[in-house]
Amino acid sequence: MTTPQKHVVFGAGQIGPPLARKLRDMGHDVRIVRRSSAAAIDGITVVAGDAMDAAFTRSVTQGATAIYNCMNPPYSAQIWSEQLPRLAMSLIGAAAANKARLVVLDNLYMFGRMNGAAMNEQTPIGPVSKKGEVRSRVAAQYFEAHAAGTARVVLGRAPDFYGPGGDQTNFGEFFWKGALSSGKAQVLVDPNVPHAFAFTHDVAAGLAALGTASDDVTGQWWMLPSQSAMTIRELGAYFARALGREIKVERVPGPIRAILPLFMPLLREFPEMSYQWNEPYRVDDAKFRARFGTTPTPLPEAAALTVAWARAKFSAR
């Protein structure tokens, strides 16, 4: 039987809430910290505050066994360069003060063009984008803290998400509003390039495993459980079967993609990451599977859960 421990999850976006639910269901005392809105999430206490405030962060994590960084600052290289190092410093300080493990959710932006080869824990760091450079520097910040004995740190990395809560993914409102109404789903990237995806519930479960395992998992990063690379059209076919009708996946036409950034500034941040969609984008999670004996949620089940979430969230819009 699990001995209840205090786990504090920073971030209430795509991964924080399912991670908190997973930890709660494991028998732990869990709280979520977010910048705004302190309403409870599925019975889990939510505390509002600024994670860049070191004093607040130490206070809200008092007595914690594990601290999780699932925060997602606005998608901007400039904002990342300003906020991610400060968030890292604040959370490292909180982990040090509480002698808590620090579990960090990270992406794969610090790796460059792979020419179709799969990324794993031995892949050399070699960013080819501003965002990748920021992620690389911040990851080094975490590992330097671990090497110095300041805090016990472990990173979990994953490719692009899909699944419940995935509002900010290729399978968010932009995709589902058309899929559910007309059966035509639009995406901004090439839907025919094989690409690895991680189901949001698998990402949450992977982070929970890293937060509750023995200390030998720390001081390194782990590729979280992910599906084998498939095209967006192929994944869309699983969604279609779960939905019970066809979904026709279409890429937004080039001329429209060219003018959209004039009206949606966020899209100006995408071109430097386009290399991830110009060739097969693969990952190798064999190390995690061998250590924890887990595999990704079967695609039919993951698709059904995703469709149920999308129907509940987007059908009325």
NORLINBEL-V320720 format. One line per field, one symbol per residue. ss: DSSP state (H for helix, E for strand, C for the rest). phi: phi as a letter, one per 30 degrees, with the letter a starting at -180 (. if undefined). burial: I if it has 24 or more other ideal C-beta (glycine too) atoms within 12 Angstrom, else O. Layout:
BEGIN
ss = ???
phi = ???
burial = ???
END
This chain:
BEGIN
ss = CCCCCEEEEECCCCCHHHHHHHHHHCCCEEEEEECCCCCCECCEEEEECCCCCHHHHHHHCCCCCEEEECCCCCCCHHHHHHHHHHHHHHHHHHHHHHCCEEEEEECCCCCCCCCCCEECCCCCCCCCCHHHHHHHHHHHHHHHHHHCCCCEEEEEECCEEECCCCCCCCCCHHHHHHHHHCCEEEECCCCCCCECEEEHHHHHHHHHHHHHCCHHHCCCEEECCCCCCECHHHHHHHHHHHHCCCCEEEECCHHHHHHHHHHCHHHHHCHHHHHHHCCCEEECCHHHHHHHCCCCCCHHHHHHHHHHHHHHHHCCC
phi = .ddebcbcccjbcdceddddddddddjcdbbccbdbhcddchicdccclcddddddddddceiddbbbccdbeedaeddeddcddddddddddddddchcdcccdbccddccdchidddbdcdddadbbdddddddddddddddddddidacbbcccbdedbkeiddccdcceeddddddccicccbccddccebdbcdedddddddddddcddddddiacbddebddebdddddddddddddiadcccbdeeeededceddcbeeddddedcdedccaecbbbcddddddcicbdeeeeddddddddddddccddd
burial = OOOOIIIIIIIIIIIIIIIIIIIIOIOIOIIIIIIOOOOOIOOIIIIOIOIIOIOOIIOIIOOIIIIIIIIIIOIOIOOIOOIIIIIIIIIIIIIIIIOIIIIIIIIIIIIIOIOOOIIIIOOOIOIOIOIIIIIIIIIIIIIOIIOOOIIIIIIIIIIIIIIIIIIOIIIIIIIIOIIIOOOOIIIIIIIOIIIIIIIIIIIIIIIIIIIIIOOOIIIIIIIIIIIIIIIIIIIIIIIIOIIOOOIOIIIIOOOOOOOOOOOOOOIOIIOOIOIIIOOIIIIIIOIIOOIIOIOIIOIOOIIIIIIOIIOOOIOOO
END
